[in-house]
């Protein structure tokens, strides 16, 4: 089995490798016209696992591949279009879904090199760019790294 990241033509969409919170926050930013406001977030862990004093940075290749190939597929958009709010109405309007359809990831990303010894509360990845994009990728990056 090849352990290299998936990329290119046959890569599945991973845009929904997130939680509904992130998508609804992105919608809120879009609705308020804040989608392009600059934001910065740092990905880090609080404590090394297994009562260790340090960890080794890993997963960066998967994170980079995810960011380079971020897109909302028609299946993703169909799923989101079927979600209902508490009043039974569509959770996301078609205009927002069209925005997601055309979304291109443009944030700047800085990261610690794969295999580097790292410590708790030390930034591993820094994402800087449009608020909506940074919000959408936060959960996926936490999952992949």
N, C-alpha and C positions, 0 to 999 in steps of 0.2 A: 504494500500500500504506500502510495506517495504521500508524504506528510507536508509537502509544499502547499502554500496557500493557493486557493482557487483564484483564477483570474481569466480575463478575456471573455470570449464569446459564450462559453459554456458555464460560466460562474452563475450560481443562483443569486437572486436578489437577497441581500441580508439587511435591507432597510428596516424591516420590522424586528430586528434583533435589538429590541428596545422594550420599553413598557409604555402603556397608554398615557401615563403621566407626561412623558417626554413629548409625545405627539400633541397632546392637548396644550401643553405649554407653548410649543412651537406655533400652534394655531392661534393662541392668545397673542403672541408677539406679532404674528402676521396681521391679525384682526386690528391691533392697535397701531400698525405701521412701524413696529419696532424691529422687524425681522433683520434689518441690515445694521442695526446698532452694533458697534464693536464690543466683543466680549472676550474674556480670557478665562480658561479654567485649567487647573493642574490636576492630573491623575496621580494619586499616591495611595499607599496603604498605611494604616495606623501602626500595626505591630507585625513583626515577622511571624510567620506561621510556626507552629510546633514549638513554641517558646524559644525560638532561635533569636540570635542577635542581629541577623541580617538575612537578606534574600538575594536571589540572582534574577536580574531583569530578564524576562522571557515573554514571548508573544508579540514582539514588535512587528515581525514580518506579517503576521495575520492582521494586526491593526492597520498597518500601512496598506495592505491589499484591500481591506474593507473600505478604507477612506478613498482610495483611488477608484474603486468600483461602485461607490455609493450611488444608487439610483432606485427610484420607486418603480417597480414593474407594474404592468397592468393588473396582475393578480393582487399585488399589494394595495393598489388604489381601489380595486373592486372590494376588497375586504374592508378598507377604511370607509368606503362609501356606504356600506351596509350597517355600520355602527350607528346606534340610536342613542340619543340623550335621554334623560329621565322623563321627558315629556313625549317621547316616542318620535321625535323629529330627527332628521339626519344630524349626526354629531359634527360632521365636517361638510361645509358647502362645496359645490363643484368648483368654484373659483380657487379655493384653497387646495383642492386635490390637483387642479391644473398646475398650480404653483409647484407642488411637490413633483409632479410629472416632469417639469422642466428644470428642477433643482440640480445644480452642479456644485459639488463641494469645493469651496475656495479658501478654506481656512489655512493658516500657516500652522505647521506642526513641528515641534522640536521634541526630541526624545533622547533618553539615555541609551547608549549602545547596548544591543543584545549581549547578554552574558556579563554585564557589569554588576559588581556587588553593590547592593543598595540597602538603605536603612529606612525604618519607619518615618513617616512624615516628610520624606524627601521626594520632590516631584520627579515622576518617571516620564510623563508626557505633558507637554504644554500645548494647548489648542488656542489659537487666537484668530478671530474672524467674526463673521456675521453671527449675531446672537442665536438666531433660529437654527443655523447649521450646528453650532457648538452644542446647543441643547439636544438636538436629535442624535448626536453621536456619543454623548456621554455614557449612557448605559452600555452600549455595544463595546466601547473601549474598556470599560470596567470588566466586562465579560471576557474579552479577548486577551487581556494582558494578565 
